[in-house]
Amino acid sequence: MMKTPAIVGLMLGLLPAAACVASERPNIMVFLVDDMGVMDTSVPFLTDDQGHPKLYPLNDFYRTPNMDRLSQRGIRFNHFYAMSVCSPTRNSIMTGQNAARHRSTNWINPRKNNAGPHGAPDWNWGGLTERDVTLPAVLRANGYKTMHVGKAHFAPEGHKGSDPLNLGFDINVAGAAFGAPGSYYAQEGYGRLNKRKHHAVPHLDKYHGSDTFLTEALTLEAKRLVAEAAGGNKPFYLYFSHYAVHAPFDSDPRFAAHYKDSGKPAKAQAFATLIEGMDKSLGDMLDQFDELGIAENTLVLFLGDNGSDAPLGDQHQVACAAPLRGKKGAHYDGGMRVPFIAAWAKPDSTQSMQERLPIPAGKIQSQVAAVQDLFPTILELADAPAPRGHVVDGSPLQTLLTGKPDPQRKEQFLMHYPHGPHRSNYFTSWRDGDWKVVYHTLPNEKTTGGFVQFDGGHYELFNLADDPFESTNLAESHPQELTRMMQGLIAQLQAHDALYPVDDAGHELRPQLP
């Protein structure tokens, strides 16, 4: 294990003695699901005109009773945004910064720089380093036991940030440079015994040769670590990051029978089994907290890392995230809106921590929030301030978590993707209130996979209040609004010190006003 970095040692030296008393601060579990969009659940996150939850056909396809159990104990957000690909989101959770600022703006290929032919040449392919201020490092410096289970994908192979132990975690189980597992099957050594050896999930040898599905193996490891931590004198931070429901779409045999008569393609059925297995894992963790007598002191934050990648239709259409348009990697909301639920593992209004953060049961919060908000939210709960000089783009969610509106909070989200070819290419998306603009740096460019990025010029403009499913481009009919939104988009990129794609001569391709 790496020695404690100098900045962490300094913070420990400044720590008041009372800050390490476990009983005064909550245990926290971030339960992160890979490639799970807002519609990949039986829990309705979308609402009708009156703000009531509304079921759609995809909600009837999936089975997530434990997500429902968690949402009935707490609050769910229906406008919660993540970056539309995974590493940018993960590094935003770790740093509290928008990807445009930390500059890991693409998924990190573990073996080669994947900026793309016109991609920003100085983007942060190297990901996080041991010198970065990270959420687990700050928590550890302030008396928390920090545990990582599952997918990491913070940095490429050969870089120290590829090992969570170098980023502030005391323990790492199964985290490595890659983002997709070699296999979900223990009979294949989770990839070690098939052609995807370079993606073999580490640290799980004791399950090899058994019938223990990867999702279950990770859950057993997380439960073991929580049981050990519960007997200590520190609160814990568990970052439980499932490889599910990322491809390969290996069917979980425990749940396959539930979908065989669904009429959906085999890969879509397999995806649904991954969803249900993830949901069982969530329920097992809730049961574990209860059995250990720590549920009242444990906050659960459940979310996905980008929009759905269910094998149902094209990423620019209404398909796998229906009625939303788009999927993972896309500039539409289907690629960026994810489920987010916050709840005490066992609500108890008389418990002191819950008195300080009373989370109402079964509520829906409709204000815009995003992944970079987790960093300041968790640090405020843990009474663990970020070091001076570290820029945090996120805002604490405490007011929203109580079910109240936060009039000081701006309804904004920036997604910057100066890369290609990969699904949607070279785009920036900016939401401000009800309006959303998408700027396409290189319209009409085809990717190697044959997908066309966009076939209508540089600009798309939507009013999400009138057109929540982004069906009508208003760029031509609302020129003044388009100009205002593009001014905001350009200003945001400048404020985040963003990088840009380049032309063949290496000149930056910055967004232009219409």
Secondary structure, 3 states (H helix, E strand, C coil): CCCCCHHHHHHHHCCCHHHHCHHHCCEEEEEEECCCCCCCCCCCCCECCCCCECCCHHHHHCCCHHHHHHHHHCEEECCEECCCCHHHHHHHHHHCCCHHHHCCCCCCCCCCCCCCCCCCCCCCCCCCCCCCCCHHHHHHHCCCEEEEEECCCCCCCCCHHHCHHHHCCCEEECCCCCCCCCCCCHHHHHHCCCCCHHHCCCCCHHHCCCCCCHHHHHHHHHHHHHHHHHCCCCCEEEEEEECCCCCCCCCCCCCHHHCCCCCCCHHHHHHHHHHHHHHHHHHHHHHHHHHCCCHHHEEEEEEECCCCCCCCCCCCCCCCCCCCCCCCCCCCHHHCECCEEEEECCCCCCCHHHHHCCCCCCEEECCCEEHHHHHHHHHHHCCCCCCCCCCCCCCCCHHHHCCCCCCCCCCEEEEEECCCCCCCCCEEEEEECCEEEEEECCCCCECCCCCECCCCCCEEEEECCCCCCCCCCCCCCCHHHHHHHHHHHHHHHHHCCCCCCECCCCCECCCCCC
